[in-house]
Amino acid sequence: MSTSSTEDDQVIRVVVVDDHVVVRRGLAAFLDETPDIRIVAQASEGSGALAEVQRLKAAGTPPHVVLTDLIMPGLDGIETTKLMKHYHPDVVVIVLTSFGEADRVRTALAAGAAGYVLKDADVDELAAAIRAGNRGEIHLDAAVTRHLTSDPTQRAAPDGLTAREWEVLRHVAAGHSNQAIADRLVISERTVRTHVSNILGKLGMASRTQAALWAREQGVASDWGRGLAR
């Protein structure tokens, strides 16, 4: 196999979704500075994003990450996330957000988004979010997280989590992938997946990202942020 093909295999393929063409082009130019990330398609709203992902998969070059705005005409970022995770569960969704969109961020996390990043983030932060998502990790922008966790309406801690589940939850909240948790706890990745599934069921949540944010709100993650890409 050629060196070029090997390099292509290591590149993270990203679809950018935003209704403002200037923003899309700006993000593409922004990320062109990072050799391991490539913008492979752009869309102005969710329907176009779903079509682009399907087209890329059919061409044998499936995208790894969808970077989407939350507020768009047609299918907005929340509906896009729901449908993307339903039809393409292997594709990671990261949302672009602002301080004023806390309720929408929470809903996006519940829909399956793997993280969020501020719209005015620099290229290093944006690239870190994409890389973390591609590794199966969670990326929650620290500034946005502080804003979200200031919400006084917090879910009460369940009584049913076992000691091991609390331990796994701390790692989930720190952004670690299932494999990273398995390595740290010296258990199988399958066992970690079972623990995460049980945790989500007991918390009444749909995604590990949502559980990570909840754990942060509860002060569960004493090593918060250590597992996140920088």
Secondary structure, DSSP 8 states (H G I E B T S, - for coil): --HHHHHHHHSEEEEEE-S-HHHHHHHHHHHTT-TTEEEEEEESSHHHHHHHHHHHHHTT---SEEEEES--SSS-HHHHHHHHHHH-TTSEEEEEE-GGGHHHHHHHHHHT--EEEETT--HHHHHHHHHHHHTT--EE-HHHHHHHTT-S------S---HHHHHHHHHHHTT--HHHHHHHHTS-HHHHHHHHHHHHHHHT-S-HHHHHHHHHHHT--TTTTTTS--
